[in-house]
Amino acid sequence: MGFDQNFIYGCSAIGAGLALIAGVGPGVGQGIAAGHAASAVGRNPGAKGDITSTMLLGQAVAETTGLYGLLVAMLLMFVKPFQAV
């Protein structure tokens, strides 16, 4: 392995670490959504089913951002485009 491959592998590792930062946003967003849903159910217990289903749909959409970040990180770490065959 030459200098160029080591540099590329190092940059891939740094990029993978940065891509995992994408997991912070969905975690914060889902926590806020769950907190607001809990307070909404506390105010109106009769709407618990509607609130819960809407919250879960929103959290599923928000989670895709974190999964995309994880996918990019895994690709950067495990797919070696310049590795000798």
C-alpha positions as CSV (number, residue, x, y, z in Angstrom):
1,M,0.0,0.0,0.0
2,G,1.4,3.3,-1.0
3,F,0.9,6.7,0.4
4,D,-2.1,7.4,-1.8
5,Q,-4.1,4.4,-0.6
6,N,-3.3,5.1,3.1
7,F,-4.4,8.7,2.6
8,I,-7.7,7.5,1.0
9,Y,-8.3,5.0,3.8
10,G,-7.7,7.7,6.4
11,C,-10.0,10.2,4.7
12,S,-12.6,7.4,4.4
13,A,-12.4,6.8,8.2
14,I,-12.8,10.5,8.9
15,G,-15.7,10.8,6.5
16,A,-17.4,7.8,8.2
17,G,-17.1,9.5,11.5
18,L,-18.5,12.7,10.2
19,A,-21.4,10.8,8.5
20,L,-22.3,9.3,11.9
21,I,-22.9,12.7,13.2
22,A,-26.1,12.5,11.1
23,G,-27.5,10.3,13.9
24,V,-27.6,13.3,16.4
25,G,-30.4,15.1,14.5
26,P,-32.9,12.3,14.4
27,G,-32.3,11.5,18.1
28,V,-33.0,15.0,19.2
29,G,-36.0,15.3,16.8
30,Q,-37.5,12.1,18.0
31,G,-37.1,13.0,21.6
32,I,-38.8,16.3,21.1
33,A,-41.6,14.6,19.1
34,A,-42.2,12.1,21.9
35,G,-42.2,14.8,24.6
36,H,-44.7,16.8,22.7
37,A,-46.9,13.8,22.1
38,A,-46.8,12.8,25.7
39,S,-47.9,16.3,26.7
40,A,-50.6,16.2,24.1
41,V,-51.9,12.9,25.4
42,G,-51.9,14.4,28.9
43,R,-54.1,17.3,27.7
44,N,-56.4,15.1,25.6
45,P,-56.3,11.4,26.6
46,G,-59.2,10.6,24.1
47,A,-57.0,11.4,21.1
48,K,-54.2,9.0,22.3
49,G,-54.5,6.7,19.2
50,D,-54.4,9.6,16.7
51,I,-51.5,11.3,18.5
52,T,-49.5,8.1,18.8
53,S,-49.9,7.1,15.1
54,T,-49.0,10.6,13.9
55,M,-45.9,10.6,16.2
56,L,-44.7,7.2,15.0
57,L,-45.1,8.2,11.4
58,G,-43.1,11.4,11.9
59,Q,-40.4,9.5,13.8
60,A,-40.1,6.9,11.1
61,V,-39.6,9.7,8.5
62,A,-37.0,11.4,10.8
63,E,-35.1,8.1,11.3
64,T,-34.3,7.8,7.6
65,T,-31.7,10.6,7.9
66,G,-29.8,8.7,10.6
67,L,-30.0,5.5,8.6
68,Y,-28.7,7.2,5.5
69,G,-25.8,8.5,7.6
70,L,-25.1,5.0,8.8
71,L,-25.2,3.6,5.3
72,V,-22.7,6.2,4.1
73,A,-20.4,5.4,7.0
74,M,-20.6,1.7,6.3
75,L,-19.9,2.2,2.7
76,L,-16.9,4.4,3.4
77,M,-15.5,1.9,5.9
78,F,-16.0,-1.4,4.2
79,V,-16.0,-0.6,0.4
80,K,-12.4,-0.2,-0.6
81,P,-12.3,1.0,-4.2
82,F,-8.6,1.0,-4.6
83,Q,-7.8,-2.3,-2.9
84,A,-5.7,-4.7,-4.9
85,V,-7.7,-7.7,-6.2
